[in-house]
Amino acid sequence: MATDAPESLATSTIFFLYETALAVGFVFFIPYALFRMVRTPAVRAGIGQRLSLRCGTQMPETGSRPIWIQAVSLGEVKSVTPLVRKINERSTCPVLLTTTTETGSRTARETLGDRNAIAYFPLDFSVIVKRTLNHVRPRAVVLFETEIWPNFIRAAHSLDIPITIVNGRISEKSFRSYRLIPGVFKNALSRVTFAGMQSAADAERALALGARPETVRVYGNIKFDSVPAVPSSERVERLREELMLEDGAPLIVAGSTHKGEEEAVLAAYRKVLSRFPRTRLLIAPRHPERFDGVESVIRAAGFDVRRRSGLRGKLMTDSAPVILLDTIGELACVYALASLAFVGGSLVKVGGHNIIEPASLGRPVLFGPHMHHFEDVKQSFLSEGAAVKVNDEHELCAAIMKLIEEPSYCRRLGEAAKRVVEAHRGATERYFSAIERYLW
């Protein structure tokens, strides 16, 4: 806290080296950042907040001291939404929600911007985070999942601002990375007031990295509470008509795909078509900047493709076999139409994405071998026989074939997935109780 003894020379040296490494990395990153700023207006939008330039006008006003919640990107913004809404419902405390990506910021503004301040998270340089914290003056900080920013935590601690971790997750890969610079992360985690972790394994890693035992609790995964509302039947049927989906024709949805995965999905789809020619495929890339490139990949594979953005409010003129979802906010509706869902970021070494959304709609879920960011969630489904893990395009094809060939198996898998989601709900209330004392 602010009244603690001055930092030791060793601690000051550790943070000096950390900041030096950040500065060197930032210098090398500048050319790429400038290129992105020139080409992408959305990237320019948050640069003032991230650098804390003209901080008084760049950071939104909240009216009084807010609780500051940091959620790194689109997926985390969706996941933290139930907690933010619960704070809004049960207190008058203003909320500042920050993120680091344009898609995350846009979604936060659209879903939570009516009652909450939305901004970009500052870069983790001591002068920047100190300036921003002095301007915002939060009553507490909530870091969602794996948002361990050493300089930010250090600066908040020096200003006597409580620091909490909600829905904490430390994958085995992240754990190994953090242990390469143990002094920095040990110092940061030792300053945390409360660390609510998703699983016992996450809690053990937090303790091994330096979190104090009295601050660590296992409260579960808030993602099970953060699935979008079930789309209305009218909206689903309208989308079915616009995409010209035949009754009874299988629809494969490949959601949140990354580079290298579309090729595997298309190769599997080609084999599926040879036996089930009415089957359609919808691909939803994880990142909007890849939409054009993914369209080229689909065409290069020899498939006709239609982009969803060109079909709003009108019918397709023909039923192209492949649909590219190049819009934001429609994935839940698409999952509701799916016969089965493959969730990407898992055939390539990204670490996976949230499989709870399609599972909550009772859809059979498939994913690849690289799910280390969702290890606990993955095991929850696999232990109940409620999902299918595939290792490559061949196993993906075989799994899809079986699900289409055996409707009863497809139905059982979807029902089991939905039961897993329902059984794990309730973490939001536990996390709210943990931070409630900071809201008054």
Secondary structure, DSSP 8 states (H G I E B T S, - for coil): -TTS----HHHHHHHHHHHHHHHHHHHHHHHHHHHHHHH-HHHHHTHHHHHTTTHHHHS---SS--EEEE--SHHHHHHHHHHHHHHHHH----EEEEESSHHHHHHHHHHHTTTSEEEE---S-HHHHHHHHHHH--SEEEEESS---HHHHHHHHHTT--EEEEEE---HHHHHHHTTSHHHHHHHHHT-SEEEESSHHHHHHHHHHT--GGGEEE---GGGG-------HHHHHHHHHHTT--TT--EEEEEEE-TTHHHHHHHHHHHHHHH-TT-EEEEEESSGGGHHHHHHHHHHTT--EEEGGG-TTS--SS--SEEE--SSS-HHHHHHH-SEEEESSTTTTT-----HHHHHTT--EEE-S--GGGHHHHHHHHTTT-SEE--SHHHHHHHHHHHHH-HHHHHHHHHHHHHHHHHT--HHHHHHHHHGGGG-
